[in-house]
């Protein structure tokens, strides 16, 4: 792969953002995939980005491994697997232009849904506040008392439930999990863009901040690792892509460290606006390229 010095600098910054997103703001790496798809061939960019995402997932699991909610994960995995298969079939048939267009459309779709969610919050539905300190009486997704969680010291348990569990009926809950799971599996296979989909699912389920990060960390480590054989079979991961990964992986670690330090200090609302704006610009750039 012939890459200019500014192109490598952009990829290095995007790799650092991968680490940051895994330990601070899940879904922020939509900016990273836009950068990778702009600098590299769109189809091949997904194969280069995947190993970096897995490294970020490992760092996130090491940081938040005790905070996953496994019942939620088991509920999602079957539908995600179906979405990954559908995405693999799409990549098998799609050329670079189709993949680039698809990534751009997915980015704009995710940005639109995120804006819709924020608008709903401003209309009266409380949006989770990730700036709250963990372990308090009120954290992201609710008061912390709902669902039997929220007391200081409870956040470290593997079995911590969401702050506001989804109680809209078993059939409605299964349909919701299947819908998000299939969409998440497809978007993560085609564009490594499953983060925003799963973020919306976990937020809508009322997860507190640490439960959100821990569940996301385990989810994407398992899903992204499972995608590796598919990506190798499609020719997206090869010796050349791994050589580039070896140079870029060094930037994931400082990004993850900064995310860990900033997770309790970051102004979530301002950062979301920046991420949404960059995502829209990246999506438009790919569609108009």
C-alpha positions as CSV (number, residue, x, y, z in Angstrom):
1,X,0.0,0.0,0.0
2,X,1.4,3.4,-1.1
3,X,0.6,5.9,1.6
4,X,1.8,9.5,1.8
5,X,3.3,10.9,5.1
6,X,0.1,12.9,5.7
7,X,-2.0,9.8,5.0
8,X,0.0,7.8,7.6
9,X,-0.4,10.7,10.1
10,X,-4.1,10.7,9.6
11,X,-4.2,6.9,10.1
12,X,-2.1,7.2,13.2
13,X,-4.5,9.8,14.7
14,X,-7.4,7.5,13.8
15,X,-5.7,4.5,15.5
16,X,-5.3,6.6,18.6
17,X,-9.0,7.5,18.5
18,X,-9.7,3.7,18.3
19,X,-8.0,3.3,21.7
20,X,-9.8,6.3,23.1
21,X,-13.2,5.2,22.0
22,X,-12.7,1.8,23.5
23,X,-12.0,3.2,27.0
24,X,-14.0,6.4,27.0
25,X,-16.7,7.0,24.3
26,X,-17.9,3.9,22.6
27,X,-18.9,4.5,19.0
28,X,-16.5,7.5,18.6
29,X,-14.4,5.3,16.2
30,X,-16.9,6.0,13.5
31,X,-14.5,8.9,12.8
32,X,-11.6,6.4,12.5
33,X,-13.4,4.3,9.9
34,X,-14.2,7.4,7.9
35,X,-10.5,8.3,7.9
36,X,-9.3,4.8,7.1
37,X,-11.8,4.5,4.2
38,X,-10.7,7.9,2.9
39,X,-6.9,7.2,3.0
40,X,-7.0,3.5,2.0
41,X,-9.2,1.6,-0.6
42,X,-12.6,1.4,1.1
43,X,-12.9,-2.4,1.0
44,X,-9.3,-3.0,2.2
45,X,-9.6,-0.4,5.0
46,X,-12.0,-2.6,6.9
47,X,-9.3,-5.4,7.0
48,X,-6.6,-3.0,8.2
49,X,-8.9,-1.5,10.9
50,X,-10.1,-4.8,12.4
51,X,-6.9,-5.9,14.1
52,X,-6.5,-2.4,15.6
53,X,-10.1,-2.6,16.9
54,X,-9.3,-6.0,18.5
55,X,-6.3,-4.6,20.3
56,X,-8.5,-1.7,21.6
57,X,-11.1,-4.3,22.7
58,X,-8.4,-6.2,24.7
59,X,-7.4,-3.0,26.4
60,X,-11.0,-2.2,27.2
61,X,-11.7,-5.7,28.6
62,X,-8.6,-5.4,30.8
63,X,-9.9,-2.1,32.1
64,X,-13.7,-2.9,32.5
65,X,-13.8,-6.7,32.5
66,X,-15.7,-6.9,35.9
67,X,-18.6,-4.7,34.7
68,X,-20.1,-6.8,31.8
69,X,-23.8,-7.9,31.9
70,X,-23.6,-11.3,30.4
71,X,-27.4,-12.0,30.0
72,X,-27.5,-9.1,27.6
73,X,-24.6,-10.4,25.6
74,X,-26.1,-13.9,25.3
75,X,-29.4,-12.4,24.1
76,X,-27.6,-10.5,21.3
77,X,-25.1,-13.0,20.0
78,X,-27.4,-15.2,17.8
79,X,-28.8,-12.2,15.9
80,X,-25.4,-10.6,15.6
81,X,-24.0,-13.8,14.0
82,X,-26.8,-13.7,11.4
83,X,-25.9,-10.1,10.7
84,X,-22.2,-11.0,10.2
85,X,-23.1,-13.7,7.7
86,X,-25.3,-11.3,5.7
87,X,-22.5,-8.7,5.8
88,X,-20.0,-11.3,4.6
89,X,-22.2,-12.2,1.6
90,X,-22.5,-8.5,0.8
91,X,-18.7,-8.1,0.9
92,X,-18.2,-11.2,-1.2
93,X,-20.3,-9.6,-4.0
94,X,-19.6,-5.9,-3.6
95,X,-16.7,-3.9,-5.3
96,X,-14.8,-1.1,-3.7
97,X,-17.2,1.6,-4.9
98,X,-20.2,-0.2,-3.4
99,X,-18.4,-0.7,-0.1
100,X,-17.3,2.9,0.0
101,X,-20.9,4.1,-0.7
102,X,-22.2,1.6,1.9
103,X,-19.8,2.9,4.6
104,X,-20.7,6.5,3.8
105,X,-24.4,5.6,4.0
106,X,-24.0,3.7,7.3
107,X,-22.1,6.6,8.8
108,X,-24.8,9.1,7.9
109,X,-27.5,6.7,9.1
110,X,-25.8,6.3,12.5
111,X,-25.3,10.1,12.8
112,X,-29.0,10.6,11.9
113,X,-30.2,8.1,14.5
114,X,-27.9,9.6,17.1
115,X,-29.3,13.0,16.4
116,X,-32.9,11.6,16.6
117,X,-32.0,10.1,20.0
118,X,-30.6,13.4,21.3
119,X,-33.7,15.2,20.0
120,X,-35.9,12.7,21.9
121,X,-33.9,13.4,25.0
122,X,-34.4,17.2,24.7
123,X,-38.2,16.6,24.3
124,X,-38.4,15.2,27.8
125,X,-36.7,11.8,27.8
126,X,-33.7,11.9,30.0
127,X,-30.5,11.3,28.2
128,X,-27.9,9.3,30.1
129,X,-25.3,11.5,31.6
130,X,-21.9,9.9,31.3
131,X,-20.2,12.6,33.3
132,X,-21.5,11.3,36.6
133,X,-18.9,9.6,38.9
134,X,-19.3,5.9,39.1
135,X,-20.8,4.4,42.2
136,X,-23.0,7.3,43.1
137,X,-26.8,7.4,43.5
138,X,-27.3,8.6,39.9
139,X,-25.4,7.4,36.9
140,X,-25.8,7.1,33.2
141,X,-29.1,5.6,32.3
142,X,-31.1,6.2,35.4
143,X,-31.0,6.7,39.2
144,X,-29.1,3.6,40.0
145,X,-31.8,2.3,42.3
146,X,-33.9,0.8,39.6
147,X,-33.1,-2.8,38.9
148,X,-31.5,-3.2,42.3
149,X,-28.2,-1.4,41.5
150,X,-26.6,1.9,42.2
151,X,-25.2,1.6,45.8
152,X,-21.6,2.4,46.2
153,X,-19.6,-0.7,45.7
154,X,-22.1,-2.5,43.6
155,X,-20.6,-1.3,40.3
156,X,-17.8,-3.8,40.4
157,X,-19.9,-7.0,40.2
158,X,-20.0,-9.0,37.0
159,X,-23.8,-9.4,37.4
160,X,-24.7,-5.7,37.7
161,X,-27.9,-5.3,35.7
162,X,-28.8,-2.2,33.7
163,X,-30.0,0.7,35.8
164,X,-33.4,0.6,34.0
165,X,-34.0,-2.9,32.6
166,X,-36.1,-3.2,29.5
167,X,-39.5,-4.5,30.8
168,X,-41.6,-4.0,27.8
169,X,-42.5,-7.7,27.5
170,X,-40.5,-10.7,26.6
171,X,-41.6,-10.7,22.9
172,X,-40.8,-7.0,22.5
173,X,-37.5,-7.4,24.2
174,X,-36.5,-10.3,22.0
175,X,-37.6,-8.4,18.8
176,X,-35.6,-5.4,20.0
177,X,-32.5,-7.5,20.6
178,X,-32.8,-9.3,17.3
179,X,-33.3,-6.1,15.3
180,X,-30.3,-4.3,16.9
181,X,-28.3,-7.5,16.8
182,X,-28.7,-8.1,13.0
183,X,-28.1,-4.5,12.2
184,X,-25.1,-4.4,14.5
185,X,-23.7,-7.6,13.0
186,X,-24.1,-6.3,9.4
187,X,-22.6,-2.9,10.1
188,X,-19.7,-4.3,12.0
189,X,-18.9,-6.8,9.3
190,X,-19.3,-4.4,6.3
191,X,-17.8,-1.2,7.9
192,X,-16.6,-2.0,11.5
193,X,-19.4,0.4,12.4
194,X,-21.3,-1.6,14.9
195,X,-20.4,0.7,17.8
196,X,-23.1,3.3,17.4
197,X,-25.8,0.6,16.9
198,X,-24.8,-1.3,20.1
199,X,-24.4,2.0,22.0
200,X,-28.0,2.9,21.2
201,X,-29.2,-0.5,22.3
202,X,-27.3,-0.4,25.6
203,X,-28.3,3.1,26.3
204,X,-32.0,2.3,25.6
205,X,-31.7,-0.6,28.0
206,X,-30.6,1.8,30.7
207,X,-27.0,0.8,31.3
208,X,-24.9,2.8,33.7
209,X,-21.6,4.0,32.6
210,X,-19.3,1.2,33.8
211,X,-21.8,-1.5,32.9
212,X,-22.1,0.1,29.5
213,X,-18.3,0.1,28.9
214,X,-17.8,-3.4,30.3
215,X,-20.6,-5.0,28.3
216,X,-19.4,-3.1,25.1
217,X,-15.8,-4.2,25.7
218,X,-16.7,-8.0,25.9
219,X,-19.2,-7.8,23.1
220,X,-16.8,-6.3,20.6
221,X,-13.8,-8.4,21.6
222,X,-15.9,-11.6,21.0
223,X,-17.6,-10.3,17.8
224,X,-14.5,-8.7,16.2
225,X,-12.4,-11.8,16.9
226,X,-15.1,-14.0,15.3
227,X,-14.9,-11.8,12.2
228,X,-11.2,-12.5,11.6
229,X,-11.7,-15.8,9.6
230,X,-14.3,-14.1,7.5
231,X,-12.0,-11.2,6.7
232,X,-9.1,-13.4,5.9
233,X,-11.3,-15.5,3.6
234,X,-12.5,-12.4,1.8
235,X,-8.8,-11.2,1.4
236,X,-9.3,-8.2,3.6
237,X,-6.6,-9.2,6.0
238,X,-3.3,-10.3,4.5
239,X,0.5,-9.8,5.0
240,X,0.4,-6.2,3.7
241,X,-2.5,-5.1,5.9
242,X,-0.9,-6.7,8.9
243,X,2.4,-4.9,8.2
244,X,0.6,-1.6,8.3
245,X,-1.2,-2.7,11.5
246,X,2.1,-3.4,13.1
247,X,3.1,0.3,12.5
248,X,-0.3,1.7,13.6
249,X,-1.0,-0.4,16.7
250,X,1.5,1.6,18.7
251,X,-0.8,4.6,18.6
252,X,-3.8,2.6,20.0
253,X,-2.2,2.3,23.4
254,X,-1.8,6.0,24.2
255,X,-5.3,6.6,22.9
256,X,-6.6,4.0,25.3
257,X,-4.7,5.5,28.2
258,X,-6.0,9.0,27.5
259,X,-9.5,7.6,27.3
260,X,-9.1,5.8,30.7
261,X,-7.9,9.0,32.3
262,X,-10.6,11.2,30.7
263,X,-13.6,9.0,31.1
264,X,-14.8,10.7,34.3
265,X,-13.8,14.2,33.2
266,X,-14.9,14.4,29.6
267,X,-17.8,16.6,28.6
268,X,-19.9,13.9,26.9
269,X,-22.4,16.2,25.2
270,X,-19.8,18.5,23.6
271,X,-17.8,15.5,22.5
272,X,-20.9,13.8,21.0
273,X,-21.5,16.9,18.9
274,X,-18.0,16.8,17.6
275,X,-18.2,13.1,16.8
276,X,-21.5,13.5,15.0
277,X,-20.2,16.5,13.0
278,X,-17.1,14.6,12.0
279,X,-19.1,11.5,11.1
280,X,-21.4,13.4,8.9
281,X,-18.5,15.0,7.1
282,X,-16.8,11.7,6.7
283,X,-19.9,10.0,5.3
284,X,-20.5,12.8,2.8
285,X,-16.9,12.7,1.7
286,X,-17.2,8.9,1.0
287,X,-20.5,9.3,-0.8
288,X,-19.2,12.2,-3.0
289,X,-15.7,10.8,-3.6
